[in-house]
Amino acid sequence: MTIKGSLKKIGNTIRNFFSDEYGGNLVEYALLIGFALFIFFIITGIITSILDWTVGLSDDFLNIFG
């Protein structure tokens, strides 16, 4: 079996997987999970920056009046 034949067989297998009903659903769910993780990390980053900001403000307040 040649390399070209092997690549063609792999390409056909991948094409059949994505055109299959279950393969399409699997890809769709993977994309949804990836998007959810992306949004989760963005929200986590925003919350941690807000918390750092409030800690900085409280430190400044305590340094002024403390």
Secondary structure, 3 states (H helix, E strand, C coil): CCHHHHHHHHHHHHHHHHHCHHHHHHHHHHHHHHHHHHHHHHHHHHHHHHHHHHHHHHHHHHHHHC
